[in-house]
Every structure is written in C-alpha cells, then in structure tokens.
Amino acid sequence: MNRLCHRKLPHHDPKCSRRRLLCALHGASRKRRAQDGASRLLRAGERCQQLLDEKMRNLPLRYIQVDEMHGYVQVRQKNLDPTRHAEVTQGEQYVFIAIDSETKLIPSFIVGKRNGANAYWLMKDLESRLAHRVQLTTDGFRPYADAVDATFGTNVDFAMLVKVYSGDEVGRERYSPSEIVEARPIPVMGSPKPQRISTSHVERQNLTVRMHLRRFTRLTNAFSKKLSNMKAALAIHFAHYNFCRIHQTLRVTPAMAAGLTDSVWNLDALLR
C-alpha cells in the first residue's frame, strides 16, 4: 500500500488533499476512507475532463495513431454473470486512445466496450479537435474503417496496420500473446506515407497507462469497481500526462510540444 496514504498531515494542509487524491487515483486509499477518496477522485476527474475538452481544440497535429487497451470493471469477463452484473458497464472495458506521434499529445480517448459504436465516437471526437488534414493509423479492428469514413469523410490519409500472429498456443508462455509474424500496412483512404504507418507510439502509451495506473496492472484484482471511477482516473492521468509530465525524448510536456502552453503545469494548476 502507498505510504503516502498513512502520513498524518492536517486535513487543511493542501498536501494532504493532493496525496489522498493520488492514493485514490492508484486505488490505494484506506478502506475507511474509500468513499471519501472515490468522491475526491470523481470531482478531480470531472475537472480534468473539462480541462481536456477546453484545451484539446484546433490542434495542429499531423500523424495520429489509434489503439485500444483493455481493463476490467468489478469482475473479469469470464466471471461476468448477466443475472448479477451489468454487461454494458461491468466486465471487460476498453480504452480507445489517440496519440500524435510527433508531440506525443493525447488529443482524445474514450472508454467502453470494444465495438463499432465506440470506434465511431472516438473518431467523431478526434475529428472535432483537429485543425487540418492528418495521417491516421489504426490497428486492424474492422469497425474503424466505417467510423473514419463516417466522421472524416475523404479529409484524411488513413491506413490500418494489421498484425498477423503465429497462433502457436503450445510454444508461448501462458499469459503472453502469440508471436507476431507479420505486420501488414494497408492504405485505406487518401495517400498515407508508408514510413508513417505505425502504431508503435500508441502501443507504448498503453504501457505508460499500465505503469502509472494500478487499476490497469495485469494479473491482479486491483481493477476498478465502477466504470465512473475508471473514467475519472483516466481523465486525471491523461491531463497530467499532457500538461504536467515532461516527456523524456521531447524534454518538454506534450502540451508544450503542441503549442498549447509555454510551461510545465503542477498538480495545483491542473485541478484549480
């Protein structure tokens, strides 16, 4: 358990509130403070979501990558019982993430089931935040093709990177995917540059999320108990990632690289 949760600070001390928020964000708050921590998490998540909605507008981005990562709410998918659980808001949930490969900015994300409807809503939200035509690369999830056509129309250079797996279930480790034997770049619309057809940066962002949010750690029972908590934690994470966290390669925050701000934000500025 995070030791920050146990330090005895005065309740009026701003450091106390910030540290309790971080504990709630990582799912490490004390049991007797769980309700208060969840309430603080939701309020902070709402503020961060509003901030992202306001700032992520008219973005001068050029190369966008999209992928999904999965997590769970309340119960693992294999244990989901339709008579006891809400199939839409519980069980396996996916985070659809869009990232700019140059500035590493996260302009848009959405949480929900891995289906055509959520692929459409991600693309609709992403399209509304861009200043001009971009090159877009997604994985091989087929509903993306219809979603891009319905939202961007012809005003996009779109390609899919379809990965082919070996399917060798005998030679692989139990919890690892089959070996990738081929990655096929497939131009779908416009004139995407072949050298820019990649999902490497968004896949690395998936790892960043899992490393920073305990609720997405694999092979644990630390997953979110409510979908609203998962959404709030992700909003805080992406707001902090965009505005507060200096990218090791860029030496500035993604928001600074994209021209949205000229300074590194602290947590107080983020939640003000």
N, C-alpha and C positions, 0 to 999 in steps of 0.2 A: 504494500500500500504506500502511496505517495506520502512522504513525511511532511510535506507542506501542509497537509490536512490536519496535522496534530500539533502544529506550533500554536502556542497560546498568545494570540495577538488581541488587542482590544477590538470590540466589534465596530467601533467608529473608525478604526485605522483603515485607510484605503487599501493598504497592502493585504489586509485580511480578506477583504471582498474579492480582490483580484486573485488571490491564491485559492480561495474557495471556488471561484469560477473555474480556474484551471483544473482543480480536482474534479469538479462536476463534468467538465469537458472530457476528461480522460476516464470518467466512470470510476473515480477513486474516492468519492466522498464518504464520510462515515454514515453508517446505517441510520443513526438517529437524526442525521441532517439531510437525509436523502431527498425528502420533499422540498426543503428549502433550497437545496442545491439544484434540483431539477427546475424549480421555478426561476432561479437565477440564470440557469442555462438557457431556458426558453426566452427570457427577456433579452439576454445578450445576443442570442441567435436571431431574434427578430430585428434588433438594432443592426446587426451585421448584414442581414439580408437586405434591409432598407438601404444601407450604405452601398452595397454592391449594385442594387438596382439603380441608384442615383449616379454612381461613378462609371459604371460599365456602359457608356453610351458614346456613339460616334467614334468607335475605336479604330485607329489607323493600322490595323493588323493585316498581315499578308498570307501567312501559312498556318492554317488551323488543322489540328489533329483531334480526333474524337475517339473515345473508347469507353468501355463500361467496366466497373469493378463491382464485385458482389459482396454483400454482407447479410446479416440476419437481424430480424426484429422479433423479440420474445421467444422464438422457437426455431430450431433448424427445420429446413424444408421437409426433410424426411420424416420429422416428427409432427408435422402440422396436421391437426385433426379438424376438418371442416365443421364438425359439430361443436368444437370448443374454441376455435381460433378464427379470426377474420382473415380470409385468404388474401384480400387486397392490401391490408396494412400490416400483416404479420408474415412470418416465414421469410423466404429469400427476397431481398430487395437489392436493386442495382443502383449505382451512382453513375450516371451518364456525365462524362467530363469532356469539356473542350479546352484546349490549350493552344496558345500561339507558340510556335517552335522557335521564334526569334527572341521575343521578350519574355517568354515563359509565363505570360499572364493567363489567368483562368477567367475568360470572359463570361462563361455560362456553365451551369451544371443543373441537373435535375435528379430527383430520387424517386424510384418507383419500380414496378415490375419491368422486366426486360421484354417489352412488346412494341408494336408499331406505333401505338398512341404516344408513348413516352419518347420514342425516337422523333416523332413529329414535333412534339412540344419543345424538345431540346433544340431542334433545328429552327423552329419558329422564333424562339427566344434568342438564339445565336444570331440569326439574320438581322433581327431588330437592333442589335448592338454594334454592328459593323458599319464603317464609314464608306467602304468601297468593295469592289470585287476581290475575292480571296481564292486561294487554292485550298481545298478541303480534302482531307484524307480520313477515312474511317476504316474500321475493321470490316470483316466480311458479313456482318449482321445485315441480312437482306432488306429489312424494312427501311434502312437508311436511304436506299435508292429512291423509294417513293416519297419519303419525308423531305429529302433535298429537292426533289422535283416540285413538290407542293409548296415549298417555302422560298427557295432561292430562284426557282424557275431556271432560266438559262444564264443568270448572272452569277456564275460560279464555275471554277475549274475543279471538277470533282473526280476523285479516284478512290477505289477501295483496295486495301491490302489484304488479300485472302491468304490465310495461313493453312498449310496442309500438314497434318500431323501423321506420325507413323502408325498410330493405332496399336502399337505394341504394348499390351497390358501385362505381359509376362516380364519383360526386361526392365520396366520402370519401377521406381520407388512408389510406395503406396499412395502418398499424398501429392505426388508431383504429376503434372500433365505429361502426355506422350511427347516424344521428341518432335520438334518442328523440322520437317524435311524440306519444306519449300515455302517461300512467301511470294505470292503472285500479285504484282501490281496490275490492277485492271482500271484503265481510264473509263469513266462512265459519262462524263459531261464536260464540254469545253476543251481546253488544252492544258491539262496539268503537266508540270515539268516532271519528267521521270525521276530525276535526282531528289525531288522533294516529296515523293510518295513514300511516306513513312509514318509509323505510329510509335516510334521509339520514345519520344519525349512524353507523350501522354501515358505510356506504359510506365515510365519512370515516375510520373506523378502519382500513379496508382500506388507505387511502393512508398512514396512520400506520405500519402494519406495513411497507409497501414502502419508506418513507423511513428507517426505523430498522434494518431487517434487509437487509443487502446481498444475501443469498441470494434475496430476492424482487424484486430490481430487474429491470425488464423489459429484454429485448433484450440480455442478457449471458449469459455461460457461468458465472456465479458461483453457480448454483443448488446445492442440497445434493447431496452424493454418496451419502448414506444417509438413509433415512427416519427413523431414530432421531436423527440429527443435526438434522434439520428440526424434529422434535417437541421436542427439548431446547431449541433456540434459541427456539421459540415459547413454551415454558413460562417461560423466563427473561424474554422480552420482556413477556408479559402480567403476570407477577408484578411486574416493575419498573414497568410502566405503572400497575398498580392501587395499589401501595404507595409507590413512590418518586418518580414523576413528577407534578409539580404541573400540573394542568390549567389552561390559560391563561384559560378562561372561569370556571371554578369557584373558582380561586385556592387550591384545596386538591387533594390527591390524590383519585382516585375512591374509594379505600377510606375516606378520612376523610369524604367526602360521604355515603357509605352507612352510616357509623357503625361501621365495623369497627375503626378505630383513631383515636387522637387526635393523631397526629404523623406527620411525613414520615419514612419509613424511608430509611436509606442502604444501600449495597450490602452492607456487612458484616452488617447486621441481616437482610437478605434471604437471605443464604447461610449464616447461622450454623447 
